[in-house]
Amino acid sequence: MSKSSRKIILSLLALTLVGTFFAGCSNNQQNGSTNSKKEVVKIAVGYQTVTSQTWGALIIKNKKLYEKYLEEKYPNKEFQIEWFNAQSGPPLTNNMVAGKLQFAFMGDMPILINGEKGQTSQNYKSVFLAFDGKGEKGKNQAILVPKDSNINSVKDLAGKNVSVPLGSSAHRMLLNELDKYGITDKVNILNQDVTVGMTNIEQNKIDAHASWEPFPSLIENKGIGKTLVDGSDTNVDYLDGIVADRTWVEKNKDYTIALLKSLIEAHKYIRENPEDAAKIFAEESKYPIDVTKKIVKNIRFDSVIYDKDKVTLEGSKDFLKKLDKIKDVDLNKFIDDEYIKQAYKESNLQYPSADLLKGNWQPLK
């Protein structure tokens, strides 16, 4: 081989080595960027599109408010919020006990059952954080009858078949109404969930069904039934709110407060943008827009925990104890308002004073 040929080969080898060196540097830089990826945090939230007083969750989900507050606090982390939609409270509680959900939006009776499990289970502790929707004096519940029914008053239910999900707030409302007219022992009460009850109203297979929004508005919208009496006739507030895995919450206080800040913003959005909120409700729940517009007007979206709300929950607790649905739950240990108070503070808002909390609900701003 000639000297000139050797020089050419050596030059090519040198270029190859240099190229390999730079390629290696490039790969190391790429590996470095891979290793510097954001930490992924997954948080699971349970909610119910079948219970309109929990629809603060729909605004949070649709507008990604929870992600907004989490990322503001932790810009170097990636948050993945997993939403679990259930048809009732028990599946939410079961998933919380199994460690699959950190938060759940549910009605007052499931909240209390969840609270008892949290105080009696070895591996699960729970905490009540804040309210979502409120129905003053029982508003947003109703006793429904088929559209062609000849039942015109609660008194007419004597000797009739009335269905309701046993142990629900609608069940308490129904019994209060029947007691008022002294006909409780004259009515045959059947256990049916809301979907079965609504179908039976439509097909005229039941004399009456007790339920909660959005179903009363839905049957009237579809023309398949009518409201016999509104739950506000009972004078017992109807409350829904948020429960959480206490062990997780205590380890992740910032994540918890971020959810409550998103709840506060969601409530404010509903009040200030009722038309847009109704559209989001319709989009997320798949219910008609005329129904969701009515619901925006009728529900008080308010996270504050008033003393009167605790009294209402005490009454619901006694109701569940009479039905042997629970043994007991210590509400003083279950309810913790420190998180919602901190969320108000970080949102530059004033949480009601102790004196105001002893009175009636304050006007919403």
C-alpha positions as a Markdown table, in Angstrom:
| # | Residue | x | y | z |
|---|---|---|---|---|
| 1 | Met | 0.0 | 0.0 | 0.0 |
| 2 | Ser | 1.4 | 3.4 | -0.9 |
| 3 | Lys | 2.1 | 6.1 | 1.6 |
| 4 | Ser | -0.6 | 8.3 | 0.1 |
| 5 | Ser | -3.2 | 5.5 | 0.4 |
| 6 | Arg | -2.3 | 5.0 | 4.1 |
| 7 | Lys | -2.7 | 8.7 | 4.7 |
| 8 | Ile | -6.2 | 8.7 | 3.2 |
| 9 | Ile | -7.2 | 5.7 | 5.3 |
| 10 | Leu | -5.9 | 7.2 | 8.5 |
| 11 | Ser | -7.7 | 10.4 | 7.8 |
| 12 | Leu | -11.0 | 8.6 | 7.3 |
| 13 | Leu | -10.4 | 6.6 | 10.5 |
| 14 | Ala | -9.8 | 9.8 | 12.4 |
| 15 | Leu | -13.0 | 11.4 | 11.0 |
| 16 | Thr | -14.9 | 8.3 | 12.0 |
| 17 | Leu | -13.6 | 8.4 | 15.5 |
| 18 | Val | -14.4 | 12.1 | 15.8 |
| 19 | Gly | -17.9 | 11.5 | 14.5 |
| 20 | Thr | -18.4 | 8.6 | 16.9 |
| 21 | Phe | -17.2 | 10.8 | 19.8 |
| 22 | Phe | -19.7 | 13.6 | 19.0 |
| 23 | Ala | -22.5 | 11.1 | 18.4 |
| 24 | Gly | -21.7 | 9.7 | 21.8 |
| 25 | Cys | -21.9 | 13.2 | 23.3 |
| 26 | Ser | -25.2 | 13.8 | 21.6 |
| 27 | Asn | -26.6 | 10.5 | 22.9 |
| 28 | Asn | -25.5 | 11.4 | 26.4 |
| 29 | Gln | -27.2 | 14.8 | 26.1 |
| 30 | Gln | -30.4 | 13.0 | 24.9 |
| 31 | Asn | -30.2 | 10.5 | 27.8 |
| 32 | Gly | -29.6 | 13.4 | 30.2 |
| 33 | Ser | -32.8 | 15.1 | 28.9 |
| 34 | Thr | -34.7 | 11.8 | 29.3 |
| 35 | Asn | -33.5 | 11.5 | 32.9 |
| 36 | Ser | -34.6 | 15.1 | 33.6 |
| 37 | Lys | -38.2 | 14.5 | 32.7 |
| 38 | Lys | -40.8 | 15.8 | 35.1 |
| 39 | Glu | -42.0 | 13.7 | 38.0 |
| 40 | Val | -45.5 | 12.3 | 37.2 |
| 41 | Val | -48.1 | 12.6 | 40.0 |
| 42 | Lys | -51.4 | 10.7 | 39.5 |
| 43 | Ile | -54.4 | 11.8 | 41.5 |
| 44 | Ala | -57.8 | 10.1 | 41.2 |
| 45 | Val | -61.1 | 11.9 | 41.9 |
| 46 | Gly | -64.5 | 10.3 | 42.0 |
| 47 | Tyr | -67.7 | 12.2 | 41.0 |
| 48 | Gln | -71.3 | 11.6 | 39.9 |
| 49 | Thr | -73.0 | 13.0 | 36.9 |
| 50 | Val | -76.3 | 11.6 | 38.2 |
| 51 | Thr | -76.3 | 13.9 | 41.2 |
| 52 | Ser | -76.4 | 17.5 | 40.2 |
| 53 | Gln | -75.4 | 18.9 | 43.6 |
| 54 | Thr | -72.0 | 17.4 | 43.0 |
| 55 | Trp | -71.6 | 19.2 | 39.7 |
| 56 | Gly | -68.9 | 21.6 | 41.0 |
| 57 | Ala | -66.7 | 18.6 | 39.9 |
| 58 | Leu | -67.9 | 19.0 | 36.3 |
| 59 | Ile | -66.5 | 22.5 | 36.1 |
| 60 | Ile | -63.2 | 21.6 | 37.7 |
| 61 | Lys | -62.9 | 18.7 | 35.3 |
| 62 | Asn | -63.9 | 20.5 | 32.1 |
| 63 | Lys | -61.8 | 23.6 | 32.8 |
| 64 | Lys | -58.9 | 21.7 | 34.2 |
| 65 | Leu | -58.8 | 23.9 | 37.3 |
| 66 | Tyr | -57.2 | 21.3 | 39.6 |
| 67 | Glu | -54.3 | 21.0 | 37.2 |
| 68 | Lys | -53.9 | 24.7 | 37.0 |
| 69 | Tyr | -53.5 | 25.1 | 40.8 |
| 70 | Leu | -51.2 | 22.1 | 41.1 |
| 71 | Glu | -48.9 | 23.3 | 38.3 |
| 72 | Glu | -48.7 | 26.8 | 39.7 |
| 73 | Lys | -47.4 | 25.3 | 43.0 |
| 74 | Tyr | -45.2 | 22.6 | 41.4 |
| 75 | Pro | -44.1 | 23.6 | 37.9 |
| 76 | Asn | -41.5 | 20.9 | 37.8 |
| 77 | Lys | -44.1 | 18.1 | 38.2 |
| 78 | Glu | -46.6 | 16.7 | 35.7 |
| 79 | Phe | -50.0 | 16.0 | 37.2 |
| 80 | Gln | -52.4 | 13.5 | 35.7 |
| 81 | Ile | -55.9 | 13.7 | 37.1 |
| 82 | Glu | -58.0 | 10.6 | 36.7 |
| 83 | Trp | -61.7 | 11.1 | 36.9 |
| 84 | Phe | -64.0 | 8.2 | 38.0 |
| 85 | Asn | -67.7 | 8.6 | 37.3 |
| 86 | Ala | -70.0 | 6.5 | 39.5 |
| 87 | Gln | -73.8 | 6.1 | 39.5 |
| 88 | Ser | -74.0 | 6.4 | 43.3 |
| 89 | Gly | -72.0 | 6.9 | 46.5 |
| 90 | Pro | -71.2 | 3.3 | 47.5 |
| 91 | Pro | -68.9 | 2.5 | 44.5 |
| 92 | Leu | -67.0 | 5.7 | 45.3 |
| 93 | Thr | -66.5 | 4.7 | 48.9 |
| 94 | Asn | -65.5 | 1.1 | 47.9 |
| 95 | Asn | -62.8 | 2.5 | 45.6 |
| 96 | Met | -61.6 | 4.9 | 48.3 |
| 97 | Val | -61.3 | 2.0 | 50.8 |
| 98 | Ala | -59.4 | 0.1 | 48.1 |
| 99 | Gly | -56.9 | 3.0 | 47.7 |
| 100 | Lys | -58.0 | 3.8 | 44.2 |
| 101 | Leu | -59.5 | 7.2 | 44.8 |
| 102 | Gln | -58.1 | 10.1 | 46.8 |
| 103 | Phe | -61.2 | 12.3 | 46.7 |
| 104 | Ala | -64.9 | 11.8 | 46.0 |
| 105 | Phe | -67.9 | 14.1 | 45.5 |
| 106 | Met | -71.0 | 12.5 | 46.9 |
| 107 | Gly | -74.3 | 13.1 | 48.7 |
| 108 | Asp | -74.9 | 13.5 | 52.4 |
| 109 | Met | -75.9 | 9.9 | 53.2 |
| 110 | Pro | -73.0 | 8.3 | 51.4 |
| 111 | Ile | -70.7 | 10.9 | 53.0 |
| 112 | Leu | -71.8 | 9.7 | 56.5 |
| 113 | Ile | -71.4 | 6.0 | 55.5 |
| 114 | Asn | -67.9 | 6.8 | 54.2 |
| 115 | Gly | -67.2 | 8.6 | 57.5 |
| 116 | Glu | -68.2 | 5.6 | 59.6 |
| 117 | Lys | -65.9 | 3.3 | 57.5 |
| 118 | Gly | -63.1 | 5.7 | 58.0 |
| 119 | Gln | -63.6 | 5.5 | 61.8 |
| 120 | Thr | -64.0 | 1.7 | 62.0 |
| 121 | Ser | -61.7 | 0.3 | 59.3 |
| 122 | Gln | -58.1 | -0.6 | 60.1 |
| 123 | Asn | -56.6 | 0.4 | 56.7 |
| 124 | Tyr | -58.8 | 3.3 | 55.7 |
| 125 | Lys | -59.3 | 6.8 | 57.3 |
| 126 | Ser | -61.4 | 9.5 | 55.8 |
| 127 | Val | -62.1 | 13.2 | 56.3 |
| 128 | Phe | -64.8 | 15.5 | 55.2 |
| 129 | Leu | -63.3 | 18.6 | 53.5 |
| 130 | Ala | -66.0 | 20.9 | 52.1 |
| 131 | Phe | -69.5 | 21.1 | 50.7 |
| 132 | Asp | -70.3 | 21.4 | 47.0 |
| 133 | Gly | -74.0 | 21.8 | 46.2 |
| 134 | Lys | -76.7 | 22.7 | 48.8 |
| 135 | Gly | -80.4 | 22.6 | 48.5 |
| 136 | Glu | -82.1 | 25.0 | 51.0 |
| 137 | Lys | -84.8 | 23.3 | 53.0 |
| 138 | Gly | -84.7 | 20.2 | 50.9 |
| 139 | Lys | -84.8 | 22.0 | 47.5 |
| 140 | Asn | -83.6 | 19.9 | 44.5 |
| 141 | Gln | -85.5 | 16.8 | 45.7 |
| 142 | Ala | -89.0 | 15.8 | 44.9 |
| 143 | Ile | -91.7 | 13.1 | 44.9 |
| 144 | Leu | -92.5 | 12.3 | 41.3 |
| 145 | Val | -95.6 | 10.7 | 39.8 |
| 146 | Pro | -96.4 | 9.5 | 36.2 |
| 147 | Lys | -97.7 | 12.2 | 33.9 |
| 148 | Asp | -101.3 | 10.9 | 33.8 |
| 149 | Ser | -101.5 | 10.1 | 37.5 |
| 150 | Asn | -104.6 | 11.0 | 39.5 |
| 151 | Ile | -102.5 | 11.4 | 42.6 |
| 152 | Asn | -102.7 | 15.1 | 43.4 |
| 153 | Ser | -101.4 | 15.4 | 47.0 |
| 154 | Val | -99.2 | 13.5 | 49.4 |
| 155 | Lys | -102.4 | 12.2 | 51.2 |
| 156 | Asp | -103.3 | 10.4 | 48.0 |
| 157 | Leu | -100.2 | 8.2 | 48.4 |
| 158 | Ala | -102.0 | 6.1 | 51.1 |
| 159 | Gly | -102.3 | 2.6 | 49.9 |
| 160 | Lys | -99.9 | 3.2 | 47.0 |
| 161 | Asn | -96.4 | 1.9 | 46.0 |
| 162 | Val | -93.7 | 4.4 | 46.3 |
| 163 | Ser | -90.1 | 3.7 | 45.4 |
| 164 | Val | -86.9 | 5.4 | 46.5 |
| 165 | Pro | -83.2 | 4.4 | 47.1 |
| 166 | Leu | -83.4 | 3.3 | 50.7 |
| 167 | Gly | -81.0 | 5.2 | 53.0 |
| 168 | Ser | -80.7 | 8.2 | 50.6 |
| 169 | Ser | -81.5 | 11.8 | 51.3 |
| 170 | Ala | -84.6 | 11.3 | 49.1 |
| 171 | His | -85.7 | 8.5 | 51.5 |
| 172 | Arg | -85.4 | 10.8 | 54.5 |
| 173 | Met | -87.3 | 13.5 | 52.6 |
| 174 | Leu | -90.1 | 11.0 | 51.6 |
| 175 | Leu | -90.5 | 9.8 | 55.2 |
| 176 | Asn | -90.7 | 13.4 | 56.5 |
| 177 | Glu | -93.5 | 14.1 | 54.0 |
| 178 | Leu | -95.4 | 11.0 | 54.8 |
| 179 | Asp | -95.0 | 11.6 | 58.6 |
| 180 | Lys | -96.4 | 15.1 | 58.1 |
| 181 | Tyr | -99.7 | 13.6 | 56.9 |
| 182 | Gly | -99.6 | 10.6 | 59.2 |
| 183 | Ile | -99.6 | 8.0 | 56.4 |
| 184 | Thr | -96.2 | 6.5 | 56.7 |
| 185 | Asp | -97.5 | 3.1 | 57.7 |
| 186 | Lys | -100.1 | 3.2 | 54.9 |
| 187 | Val | -97.6 | 3.5 | 52.1 |
| 188 | Asn | -95.7 | 0.5 | 50.6 |
| 189 | Ile | -92.1 | 1.8 | 50.2 |
| 190 | Leu | -89.9 | -0.1 | 47.7 |
| 191 | Asn | -86.1 | 0.1 | 47.3 |
| 192 | Gln | -85.3 | 1.2 | 43.7 |
| 193 | Asp | -82.4 | 3.2 | 42.5 |
| 194 | Val | -83.0 | 6.4 | 40.5 |
| 195 | Thr | -82.7 | 4.9 | 37.0 |
| 196 | Val | -85.1 | 2.1 | 37.8 |
| 197 | Gly | -87.5 | 4.4 | 39.5 |
| 198 | Met | -87.5 | 6.9 | 36.6 |
| 199 | Thr | -88.1 | 4.0 | 34.1 |
| 200 | Asn | -91.1 | 2.9 | 36.2 |
| 201 | Ile | -92.5 | 6.4 | 36.3 |
| 202 | Glu | -92.2 | 6.6 | 32.5 |
| 203 | Gln | -93.9 | 3.2 | 32.0 |
| 204 | Asn | -96.5 | 3.9 | 34.8 |
| 205 | Lys | -95.3 | 0.8 | 36.7 |
| 206 | Ile | -95.1 | 2.7 | 40.1 |
| 207 | Asp | -97.4 | 5.1 | 41.8 |
| 208 | Ala | -94.6 | 7.5 | 42.8 |
| 209 | His | -90.8 | 7.8 | 43.1 |
| 210 | Ala | -88.7 | 10.0 | 45.4 |
| 211 | Ser | -85.5 | 11.3 | 43.8 |
| 212 | Trp | -83.2 | 14.3 | 43.4 |
| 213 | Glu | -82.0 | 16.6 | 40.7 |
| 214 | Pro | -81.5 | 16.3 | 37.8 |
| 215 | Phe | -84.2 | 13.7 | 37.6 |
| 216 | Pro | -87.3 | 15.8 | 38.6 |
| 217 | Ser | -86.3 | 18.4 | 35.9 |
| 218 | Leu | -85.5 | 15.6 | 33.4 |
| 219 | Ile | -88.9 | 13.9 | 33.6 |
| 220 | Glu | -90.7 | 17.2 | 33.3 |
| 221 | Asn | -88.5 | 18.1 | 30.4 |
| 222 | Lys | -89.3 | 14.9 | 28.6 |
| 223 | Gly | -93.0 | 15.1 | 29.6 |
| 224 | Ile | -93.0 | 11.6 | 31.2 |
| 225 | Gly | -93.9 | 12.6 | 34.7 |
| 226 | Lys | -94.6 | 15.5 | 37.1 |
| 227 | Thr | -93.6 | 16.7 | 40.5 |
| 228 | Leu | -96.1 | 15.9 | 43.3 |
| 229 | Val | -94.3 | 17.9 | 45.9 |
| 230 | Asp | -90.9 | 19.6 | 46.2 |
| 231 | Gly | -88.5 | 18.5 | 48.9 |
| 232 | Ser | -88.3 | 22.0 | 50.3 |
| 233 | Asp | -91.7 | 21.3 | 51.9 |
| 234 | Thr | -89.7 | 19.3 | 54.6 |
| 235 | Asn | -87.5 | 22.2 | 55.7 |
| 236 | Val | -84.4 | 19.9 | 55.8 |
| 237 | Asp | -81.4 | 21.1 | 53.8 |
| 238 | Tyr | -80.1 | 18.8 | 51.2 |
| 239 | Leu | -76.2 | 18.7 | 51.2 |
| 240 | Asp | -73.5 | 17.2 | 49.0 |
| 241 | Gly | -69.7 | 17.6 | 49.4 |
| 242 | Ile | -66.2 | 16.1 | 49.2 |
| 243 | Val | -64.6 | 13.4 | 51.3 |
| 244 | Ala | -61.0 | 12.3 | 51.1 |
| 245 | Asp | -58.5 | 9.7 | 52.1 |
| 246 | Arg | -57.3 | 11.2 | 55.3 |
| 247 | Thr | -53.9 | 9.4 | 55.3 |
| 248 | Trp | -53.2 | 10.7 | 51.8 |
| 249 | Val | -54.4 | 14.2 | 52.6 |
| 250 | Glu | -52.1 | 14.5 | 55.6 |
| 251 | Lys | -49.2 | 13.6 | 53.4 |
| 252 | Asn | -50.2 | 15.8 | 50.5 |
| 253 | Lys | -51.7 | 19.0 | 52.1 |
| 254 | Asp | -50.7 | 21.2 | 49.1 |
| 255 | Tyr | -52.4 | 18.9 | 46.7 |
| 256 | Thr | -55.5 | 18.9 | 48.8 |
| 257 | Ile | -55.7 | 22.7 | 49.2 |
| 258 | Ala | -55.2 | 23.0 | 45.4 |
| 259 | Leu | -58.4 | 20.9 | 44.8 |
| 260 | Leu | -60.3 | 23.1 | 47.2 |
| 261 | Lys | -59.0 | 26.3 | 45.5 |
| 262 | Ser | -60.3 | 24.8 | 42.2 |
| 263 | Leu | -63.6 | 24.1 | 43.9 |
| 264 | Ile | -63.9 | 27.7 | 45.1 |
| 265 | Glu | -63.1 | 29.0 | 41.6 |
| 266 | Ala | -65.6 | 26.5 | 40.1 |
| 267 | His | -68.4 | 27.9 | 42.3 |
| 268 | Lys | -67.5 | 31.4 | 41.5 |
| 269 | Tyr | -67.5 | 30.6 | 37.8 |
| 270 | Ile | -71.0 | 29.1 | 38.1 |
| 271 | Arg | -72.4 | 32.2 | 39.8 |
| 272 | Glu | -70.8 | 34.6 | 37.4 |
| 273 | Asn | -71.3 | 32.6 | 34.2 |
| 274 | Pro | -74.6 | 30.7 | 34.6 |
| 275 | Glu | -75.1 | 30.3 | 30.8 |
| 276 | Asp | -71.6 | 28.9 | 30.2 |
| 277 | Ala | -71.8 | 26.8 | 33.3 |
| 278 | Ala | -75.1 | 25.2 | 32.1 |
| 279 | Lys | -73.4 | 24.4 | 28.8 |
| 280 | Ile | -70.5 | 22.7 | 30.6 |
| 281 | Phe | -73.0 | 20.8 | 32.8 |
| 282 | Ala | -74.8 | 19.7 | 29.6 |
| 283 | Glu | -71.6 | 18.7 | 27.9 |
| 284 | Glu | -70.3 | 16.7 | 30.8 |
| 285 | Ser | -73.5 | 15.1 | 32.0 |
| 286 | Lys | -75.2 | 14.6 | 28.6 |
| 287 | Tyr | -78.5 | 16.1 | 30.1 |
| 288 | Pro | -80.5 | 18.6 | 28.0 |
| 289 | Ile | -79.4 | 22.2 | 28.3 |
| 290 | Asp | -82.9 | 23.3 | 29.5 |
| 291 | Val | -82.4 | 21.0 | 32.5 |
| 292 | Thr | -78.9 | 22.2 | 33.3 |
| 293 | Lys | -80.0 | 25.8 | 33.1 |
| 294 | Lys | -82.7 | 25.2 | 35.7 |
| 295 | Ile | -80.2 | 23.4 | 37.9 |
| 296 | Val | -77.7 | 26.3 | 37.8 |
| 297 | Lys | -80.4 | 28.6 | 39.2 |
| 298 | Asn | -81.7 | 26.2 | 41.9 |
| 299 | Ile | -78.4 | 24.9 | 43.5 |
| 300 | Arg | -76.4 | 26.9 | 46.0 |
| 301 | Phe | -72.8 | 26.0 | 45.1 |
| 302 | Asp | -71.1 | 26.8 | 48.4 |
| 303 | Ser | -68.1 | 25.1 | 50.0 |
| 304 | Val | -68.4 | 26.7 | 53.5 |
| 305 | Ile | -69.1 | 24.4 | 56.5 |
| 306 | Tyr | -71.7 | 26.2 | 58.6 |
| 307 | Asp | -72.8 | 25.0 | 62.1 |
| 308 | Lys | -76.3 | 24.5 | 60.7 |
| 309 | Asp | -74.9 | 22.1 | 58.1 |
| 310 | Lys | -73.4 | 20.1 | 60.9 |
| 311 | Val | -76.8 | 19.9 | 62.5 |
| 312 | Thr | -78.3 | 18.7 | 59.3 |
| 313 | Leu | -75.7 | 16.0 | 59.0 |
| 314 | Glu | -76.4 | 15.0 | 62.6 |
| 315 | Gly | -80.0 | 14.5 | 61.7 |
| 316 | Ser | -79.1 | 12.5 | 58.6 |
| 317 | Lys | -76.8 | 10.4 | 60.9 |
| 318 | Asp | -79.7 | 9.6 | 63.2 |
| 319 | Phe | -81.8 | 8.7 | 60.2 |
| 320 | Leu | -79.2 | 6.2 | 59.0 |
| 321 | Lys | -78.8 | 4.8 | 62.5 |
| 322 | Lys | -82.6 | 4.1 | 62.7 |
| 323 | Leu | -82.3 | 2.2 | 59.4 |
| 324 | Asp | -79.3 | 0.3 | 60.7 |
| 325 | Lys | -77.3 | 1.6 | 57.8 |
| 326 | Ile | -74.6 | 2.8 | 60.2 |
| 327 | Lys | -73.7 | 2.3 | 63.9 |
| 328 | Asp | -72.3 | 5.8 | 64.5 |
| 329 | Val | -69.9 | 8.4 | 63.2 |
| 330 | Asp | -68.2 | 11.1 | 65.2 |
| 331 | Leu | -68.8 | 14.2 | 63.0 |
| 332 | Asn | -66.4 | 16.3 | 65.2 |
| 333 | Lys | -63.6 | 14.0 | 64.2 |
| 334 | Phe | -64.7 | 13.4 | 60.6 |
| 335 | Ile | -65.2 | 17.1 | 59.6 |
| 336 | Asp | -62.0 | 19.2 | 59.2 |
| 337 | Asp | -62.5 | 22.7 | 58.0 |
| 338 | Glu | -58.8 | 23.8 | 58.2 |
| 339 | Tyr | -58.2 | 22.8 | 54.6 |
| 340 | Ile | -61.0 | 24.8 | 53.1 |
| 341 | Lys | -60.1 | 27.8 | 55.4 |
| 342 | Gln | -56.5 | 27.6 | 54.0 |
| 343 | Ala | -57.8 | 27.4 | 50.5 |
| 344 | Tyr | -59.9 | 30.6 | 51.0 |
| 345 | Lys | -56.8 | 32.3 | 52.5 |
| 346 | Glu | -54.6 | 31.3 | 49.5 |
| 347 | Ser | -57.4 | 32.5 | 47.2 |
| 348 | Asn | -57.3 | 35.9 | 48.9 |
| 349 | Leu | -60.9 | 35.4 | 50.1 |
| 350 | Gln | -62.4 | 35.8 | 53.6 |
| 351 | Tyr | -63.9 | 32.7 | 55.1 |
| 352 | Pro | -66.9 | 33.5 | 57.3 |
| 353 | Ser | -66.1 | 34.3 | 60.9 |
| 354 | Ala | -67.1 | 32.0 | 63.8 |
| 355 | Asp | -70.0 | 34.2 | 64.6 |
| 356 | Leu | -71.3 | 34.1 | 61.0 |
| 357 | Leu | -70.9 | 30.4 | 60.8 |
| 358 | Lys | -73.3 | 30.0 | 63.7 |
| 359 | Gly | -76.1 | 31.7 | 61.7 |
| 360 | Asn | -77.8 | 31.2 | 58.4 |
| 361 | Trp | -76.0 | 30.9 | 55.1 |
| 362 | Gln | -74.4 | 34.1 | 54.0 |
| 363 | Pro | -75.2 | 35.7 | 50.7 |
| 364 | Leu | -72.9 | 34.4 | 47.9 |
| 365 | Lys | -70.7 | 37.0 | 46.2 |
